[in-house]
Amino acid sequence: MLDAARNTGERKPYLGNRAVQWGRIDVSAAGVVPMTRTDLHRYRLRHGDLLVCEGGEVGRAAIWQDQLDECYFQKSLHRLRPRGGKEGYDVRLMLAFLEHWAATGVFANYVTQTSIAHLPRDKFVDMPLPLLSPSEQEAIGRVLDDTDRLINALESLIAKKRLVKQGMLQQFFDRAGRAPTGENGVREERQLGDLLLRPPRYGINAAAVPLTSGTPTYIRITDIDDFGRFSAEVGVDHPQSVNYRLNQGELVFARTGASVGKSYLYDPRDGELVYAGFLINIAPDPNVLNPAFFALFAQTKGYWDWVARTSVRSGQPGINGREFAQLPIYAPKIEEQNVIASTVSDIDNEIAVLGLRLDKARLIRTGMMQELLTGRTRLPVQGEDDE
């Protein structure tokens, strides 16, 4: 396969492992490498080629659909190019089987494990691929296309809604920003510590335990996603945990590591939460700082620029409680904060509803693949010839 470190010749775009995600090609991750005339012939991609990750997330795959006029593939990928005619195999179905095998742990029986798992070519070609008739392959491929179009449409709509939200945040949180009421004017810069009920607090240093009905839920850095949503994973069993429970209106911020600055506004619907030691608890004074307004501020470019500047350390990045208290924020009157929080929450609700639809569509696709690829459910086809 093409080796970017050793080649000479004409410079051409190529795809490596990072560019291949499940079901899609990220052309922004493509590189450029010098290639010989032999390489140009041997490693050029054609429409319909299936690219499969040899290492990392073994088996992750996507179909090349001429996203670039000319492109090649690198040594970290396997290329599958099905034969044409009756002996061919629908590449959409190949991709579906790879995804199914990855989800069910089948690749573990074929990988070579050193420091990182790898799927060598000689083992990959020995993996048994169920042989379906061409008509059934086509029928399953059409069904997969339909569900993928629905999922892609929902993902695209959510992305557009998030762009709209970012535009609103940029407008509302600029120093001379315009409020949803139409009012504008220069806002006073305040330090966060002046707008809190008490100084920032660190979380409890306790080990996580399995999540059961008898223990409160533990919230850690890794349980918060990039959009400030919490996903329960573990519990905590410590005599002092009652002192570290989150209350309505409080937020927690990651204070160290690659996720420094990431935040979560407590939602009582998430149940009783105890915050961990690598989180900082911040309690806004609701008379001068709307917690939802502050949570939105923590999603702005201005906030993240401050995080990048402030978190620089000789080791891993970090921000302590004193530094969080010095966070500069342009806070308008509380009435305007309330209007801004309410306005943006409307689009957040729309995104949440779309997210639920997307989750449901993905679950349906997973269940459908389980039925179709294991043969438990067969699609009716006309003129099927299994011979």
TORTOR-774287 format. One line per field, with one value per residue (C-alpha): residue in one letter; x, y, z. Coordinates in nm, 2 decimals, always signed. Each point is the difference from the previous one (the first is absolute). Last residue first. Layout:
// TORTOR-774287
residu	[A/...]
c1	[X/...]
c2	[Y/...]
c3	[Z/...]
END
This chain:
// TORTOR-774287
residu	[E/D/D/E/G/Q/V/P/L/R/T/R/G/T/L/L/E/Q/M/M/G/T/R/I/L/R/A/K/D/L/R/L/G/L/V/A/I/E/N/D/I/D/S/V/T/S/A/I/V/N/Q/E/E/I/K/P/A/Y/I/P/L/Q/A/F/E/R/G/N/I/G/P/Q/G/S/R/V/S/T/R/A/V/W/D/W/Y/G/K/T/Q/A/F/L/A/F/F/A/P/N/L/V/N/P/D/P/A/I/N/I/L/F/G/A/Y/V/L/E/G/D/R/P/D/Y/L/Y/S/K/G/V/S/A/G/T/R/A/F/V/L/E/G/Q/N/L/R/Y/N/V/S/Q/P/H/D/V/G/V/E/A/S/F/R/G/F/D/D/I/D/T/I/R/I/Y/T/P/T/G/S/T/L/P/V/A/A/A/N/I/G/Y/R/P/P/R/L/L/L/D/G/L/Q/R/E/E/R/V/G/N/E/G/T/P/A/R/G/A/R/D/F/F/Q/Q/L/M/G/Q/K/V/L/R/K/K/A/I/L/S/E/L/A/N/I/L/R/D/T/D/D/L/V/R/G/I/A/E/Q/E/S/P/S/L/L/P/L/P/M/D/V/F/K/D/R/P/L/H/A/I/S/T/Q/T/V/Y/N/A/F/V/G/T/A/A/W/H/E/L/F/A/L/M/L/R/V/D/Y/G/E/K/G/G/R/P/R/L/R/H/L/S/K/Q/F/Y/C/E/D/L/Q/D/Q/W/I/A/A/R/G/V/E/G/G/E/C/V/L/L/D/G/H/R/L/R/Y/R/H/L/D/T/R/T/M/P/V/V/G/A/A/S/V/D/I/R/G/W/Q/V/A/R/N/G/L/Y/P/K/R/E/G/T/N/R/A/A/D/L/M]
c1	[-2.87/-0.19/-0.20/-0.24/-0.25/-0.17/+0.13/-0.16/+0.24/+0.12/+0.00/+0.20/+0.27/+0.27/+0.06/-0.37/-0.11/+0.31/+0.01/-0.36/+0.08/+0.29/-0.20/-0.29/+0.24/+0.16/-0.35/-0.09/+0.32/-0.06/-0.36/+0.12/+0.26/-0.26/-0.20/+0.32/+0.09/-0.35/+0.03/+0.34/-0.16/-0.26/+0.26/+0.18/-0.29/-0.06/+0.36/+0.01/-0.32/+0.12/+0.34/-0.18/-0.20/+0.32/+0.16/+0.29/+0.30/+0.32/+0.21/+0.36/+0.11/+0.18/-0.20/+0.11/+0.36/-0.05/-0.17/+0.29/+0.04/+0.20/+0.20/+0.24/+0.36/+0.17/-0.34/-0.22/-0.36/-0.05/+0.06/-0.19/-0.28/-0.03/-0.03/-0.27/-0.20/+0.02/-0.09/-0.33/-0.12/+0.07/-0.21/-0.30/+0.05/+0.02/-0.34/-0.14/+0.14/-0.16/+0.25/-0.09/-0.29/+0.06/+0.34/+0.20/+0.12/+0.32/+0.12/+0.34/+0.06/+0.31/-0.11/-0.33/-0.35/-0.28/-0.33/-0.35/-0.23/+0.06/-0.35/+0.14/+0.22/+0.33/+0.18/+0.30/+0.33/+0.32/+0.27/+0.28/-0.08/+0.36/+0.10/-0.10/-0.28/-0.31/-0.29/-0.31/-0.31/-0.25/-0.36/-0.16/+0.22/+0.29/+0.10/+0.35/-0.07/-0.22/+0.30/+0.18/-0.07/+0.11/-0.17/+0.00/-0.19/+0.10/-0.11/-0.26/+0.02/+0.00/-0.04/+0.21/+0.04/+0.35/-0.11/+0.01/+0.05/+0.38/+0.05/-0.17/-0.36/-0.07/-0.36/-0.12/+0.01/-0.28/-0.16/+0.33/+0.27/+0.32/+0.26/+0.22/+0.28/-0.01/+0.17/-0.30/-0.04/+0.17/-0.19/-0.03/-0.05/-0.35/-0.34/+0.17/-0.01/+0.31/+0.21/-0.09/+0.19/-0.21/+0.03/-0.28/-0.21/+0.01/-0.34/-0.28/-0.37/-0.18/-0.19/+0.21/+0.30/+0.26/+0.36/+0.24/+0.22/-0.08/-0.21/-0.33/+0.12/+0.27/-0.25/-0.27/+0.25/+0.10/-0.37/-0.05/+0.31/-0.15/-0.32/+0.19/+0.18/-0.32/-0.15/+0.30/-0.01/-0.38/+0.06/+0.29/-0.22/-0.29/+0.24/+0.16/-0.33/-0.09/+0.34/-0.01/-0.34/+0.14/+0.30/-0.21/-0.20/+0.31/+0.17/-0.33/+0.00/+0.37/-0.06/+0.17/+0.34/+0.09/+0.35/+0.24/+0.32/+0.30/+0.08/+0.04/+0.25/+0.24/-0.05/+0.11/-0.26/+0.20/-0.06/+0.25/+0.28/+0.02/-0.33/-0.06/-0.36/-0.22/-0.20/-0.04/-0.16/-0.33/-0.06/-0.37/+0.01/+0.31/-0.16/-0.32/+0.19/+0.21/-0.32/-0.17/+0.31/-0.01/-0.37/+0.05/+0.28/-0.25/+0.20/+0.09/-0.01/-0.31/+0.17/+0.29/+0.26/+0.01/+0.28/+0.12/+0.28/+0.18/+0.12/+0.30/+0.23/-0.14/-0.28/-0.01/-0.21/-0.11/-0.31/-0.08/-0.32/+0.00/-0.23/+0.24/-0.19/+0.07/+0.15/+0.10/+0.12/+0.26/-0.04/+0.38/+0.14/-0.09/-0.28/-0.22/-0.05/-0.27/+0.04/-0.32/+0.14/+0.36/+0.31/+0.35/+0.25/+0.15/+0.00/+0.13/+0.24/+0.16/+0.05/+0.17/-0.18/+0.10/-0.25/-0.29/-0.23/-0.37/-0.16/-0.23/-0.12/-0.19/-0.15/-0.33/-0.17/+0.19/+0.30/+0.29/+0.22/+0.18/+0.13/+0.17/-0.12/+0.22/+0.04/+0.28/+0.36/+0.19/+0.30/+0.16/-0.14/+0.14/-0.19/-0.33/-0.01/-0.25/-0.10]
c2	[-2.08/+0.24/+0.16/+0.27/+0.12/+0.23/+0.07/-0.03/+0.11/-0.27/+0.04/-0.23/+0.00/+0.13/+0.30/+0.09/-0.02/+0.16/+0.26/+0.09/+0.03/+0.23/+0.21/+0.03/+0.11/+0.26/+0.14/+0.02/+0.18/+0.24/+0.07/+0.07/+0.23/+0.19/+0.06/+0.12/+0.23/+0.16/+0.04/+0.16/+0.24/+0.11/+0.01/+0.27/+0.24/-0.08/+0.05/+0.33/+0.12/-0.09/+0.17/+0.32/+0.00/-0.07/+0.32/-0.07/-0.21/+0.04/-0.27/-0.01/-0.32/+0.10/-0.25/-0.27/+0.09/-0.04/-0.33/-0.15/-0.03/-0.29/-0.11/-0.30/+0.07/+0.34/+0.16/+0.20/+0.00/+0.37/+0.08/-0.29/+0.04/+0.37/-0.08/-0.25/+0.26/+0.25/-0.27/-0.06/-0.32/+0.10/+0.31/-0.23/-0.16/+0.36/+0.08/-0.32/+0.09/+0.35/+0.23/+0.31/-0.12/-0.36/+0.01/-0.26/-0.32/-0.14/-0.35/-0.09/-0.35/-0.22/-0.11/-0.15/+0.14/-0.18/-0.01/-0.08/-0.04/+0.10/+0.17/+0.25/+0.15/+0.13/+0.22/-0.19/+0.14/-0.07/+0.25/-0.26/-0.31/-0.07/-0.01/+0.21/+0.21/-0.15/+0.23/-0.07/+0.22/+0.09/+0.13/-0.30/-0.17/-0.23/-0.24/+0.03/+0.02/-0.31/-0.19/+0.02/-0.36/-0.14/-0.23/+0.14/-0.11/-0.06/+0.06/+0.27/+0.21/+0.38/+0.26/+0.31/+0.00/-0.15/-0.29/-0.03/-0.35/+0.01/+0.29/-0.18/-0.01/-0.27/-0.12/-0.05/-0.35/-0.24/-0.04/-0.13/+0.15/-0.20/+0.18/+0.30/+0.08/+0.32/+0.34/+0.23/+0.31/+0.33/+0.32/+0.34/+0.29/+0.07/+0.14/+0.11/+0.31/+0.18/-0.32/+0.01/+0.32/+0.28/+0.19/+0.26/-0.02/+0.24/+0.06/-0.19/-0.04/-0.20/-0.22/-0.30/+0.19/+0.16/-0.04/+0.28/-0.22/-0.29/-0.27/+0.04/+0.01/-0.27/-0.22/+0.05/-0.10/-0.31/-0.09/+0.02/-0.22/-0.25/+0.00/-0.07/-0.29/-0.14/+0.02/-0.18/-0.28/-0.04/-0.02/-0.24/-0.23/+0.00/-0.06/-0.28/-0.16/+0.01/-0.12/-0.29/-0.11/+0.03/-0.21/-0.27/-0.03/+0.01/-0.28/-0.20/+0.03/-0.09/-0.31/-0.01/-0.14/+0.05/+0.12/-0.23/+0.19/-0.16/+0.31/+0.20/-0.25/+0.02/+0.37/+0.07/+0.16/+0.19/+0.07/+0.24/-0.09/-0.35/-0.16/-0.17/+0.02/-0.29/-0.13/+0.35/+0.10/-0.17/+0.23/+0.05/+0.37/-0.04/-0.30/+0.20/+0.29/-0.22/-0.18/+0.33/+0.11/-0.32/+0.05/+0.34/-0.14/-0.23/-0.32/-0.10/-0.35/+0.08/+0.30/+0.21/-0.11/+0.18/+0.26/-0.02/+0.24/-0.06/+0.30/+0.10/-0.03/+0.31/+0.06/+0.21/+0.30/+0.18/+0.20/+0.01/-0.13/-0.26/-0.24/-0.20/-0.23/+0.01/-0.23/-0.06/-0.36/+0.05/+0.31/+0.07/-0.23/-0.13/+0.25/-0.10/+0.19/-0.13/+0.10/+0.12/+0.27/-0.08/+0.08/+0.02/-0.22/-0.22/+0.24/+0.30/-0.22/-0.13/+0.36/+0.09/+0.19/+0.30/+0.03/+0.24/-0.05/-0.05/+0.09/+0.26/-0.27/-0.16/-0.31/-0.14/-0.32/-0.05/+0.23/-0.02/+0.31/-0.08/-0.34/+0.16/+0.15/+0.14/+0.32/+0.00/+0.14/-0.14/-0.21/-0.14/-0.24/-0.12/+0.17/+0.01/-0.37/-0.12/-0.36]
c3	[-0.79/+0.22/-0.28/+0.13/-0.26/+0.24/+0.35/+0.34/+0.28/+0.24/+0.38/+0.22/-0.26/+0.23/-0.22/-0.03/+0.36/+0.16/-0.28/+0.08/+0.37/-0.06/-0.25/+0.24/+0.28/-0.24/-0.09/+0.37/+0.09/-0.29/+0.10/+0.36/-0.14/-0.20/+0.31/+0.19/-0.29/+0.01/+0.38/-0.04/-0.26/+0.26/+0.27/-0.20/+0.04/+0.37/+0.09/-0.19/+0.16/+0.35/-0.06/-0.11/+0.33/+0.20/-0.14/-0.24/+0.10/-0.20/+0.16/+0.11/+0.17/+0.33/+0.21/-0.25/+0.07/+0.38/-0.05/-0.20/-0.38/-0.16/-0.30/+0.03/+0.10/-0.01/+0.01/-0.24/+0.13/+0.00/-0.37/-0.15/+0.26/-0.08/-0.38/+0.10/+0.18/-0.29/-0.25/+0.19/+0.16/+0.36/-0.06/-0.05/+0.34/+0.14/-0.15/+0.14/+0.35/-0.02/+0.16/+0.22/+0.22/-0.09/+0.19/-0.21/+0.18/-0.15/+0.07/-0.13/-0.14/+0.03/+0.34/-0.09/+0.01/+0.18/-0.20/+0.12/-0.30/-0.36/-0.01/+0.25/-0.28/+0.12/-0.25/-0.15/-0.11/-0.20/+0.09/+0.02/-0.21/-0.10/+0.36/+0.30/+0.15/-0.16/+0.10/+0.21/+0.01/+0.27/-0.06/+0.16/+0.26/-0.06/+0.28/+0.14/+0.37/-0.01/-0.14/+0.33/+0.11/-0.34/-0.25/-0.35/-0.31/-0.36/-0.36/-0.02/-0.32/+0.04/-0.28/-0.02/-0.38/-0.01/+0.21/+0.38/+0.17/-0.07/+0.23/+0.29/+0.14/+0.25/+0.05/+0.35/+0.15/+0.10/-0.34/-0.15/-0.22/+0.04/+0.21/-0.07/+0.24/+0.20/-0.01/+0.05/-0.21/+0.01/+0.10/-0.17/+0.24/+0.13/-0.13/-0.32/-0.21/+0.14/-0.06/-0.37/-0.05/-0.16/-0.33/-0.03/-0.31/-0.30/-0.15/-0.17/+0.02/-0.27/+0.25/-0.10/+0.14/-0.23/+0.08/+0.10/+0.20/-0.22/+0.17/-0.17/-0.36/+0.03/+0.19/-0.27/-0.27/+0.20/+0.03/-0.38/-0.05/+0.25/-0.19/-0.32/+0.16/+0.13/-0.35/-0.15/+0.25/-0.06/-0.37/+0.04/+0.22/-0.25/-0.30/+0.19/+0.07/-0.37/-0.12/+0.24/-0.14/-0.36/+0.09/+0.16/-0.33/-0.22/+0.21/-0.02/-0.38/-0.03/+0.20/+0.34/+0.09/+0.36/+0.04/+0.19/+0.12/-0.18/-0.20/+0.32/+0.15/-0.30/-0.02/+0.36/+0.23/+0.26/+0.38/+0.16/+0.24/-0.15/-0.09/-0.33/-0.09/-0.12/+0.30/+0.14/-0.33/+0.09/+0.30/-0.06/-0.10/-0.22/-0.18/-0.06/-0.14/-0.22/-0.12/-0.08/-0.21/-0.19/-0.06/-0.15/-0.21/-0.17/-0.09/-0.35/-0.15/-0.20/-0.17/+0.14/+0.25/+0.34/+0.07/+0.36/+0.10/+0.33/+0.18/+0.21/-0.31/-0.17/-0.25/-0.32/-0.12/-0.32/-0.07/+0.38/+0.17/-0.27/+0.19/+0.21/+0.23/+0.37/+0.26/+0.36/+0.01/+0.27/+0.21/+0.01/-0.27/-0.35/-0.06/-0.30/-0.32/-0.23/-0.36/-0.17/-0.21/-0.07/+0.21/-0.14/+0.19/-0.28/-0.30/+0.18/+0.20/-0.32/-0.13/+0.33/+0.28/+0.22/+0.29/+0.09/+0.29/+0.04/+0.33/-0.15/-0.23/+0.28/-0.17/+0.14/+0.10/+0.32/-0.02/-0.24/-0.02/+0.32/-0.14/-0.30/-0.32/-0.28/-0.20/-0.26/-0.03/-0.30/+0.08/+0.32/+0.26/+0.33/+0.28/-0.17/-0.05/-0.26/+0.04]
END
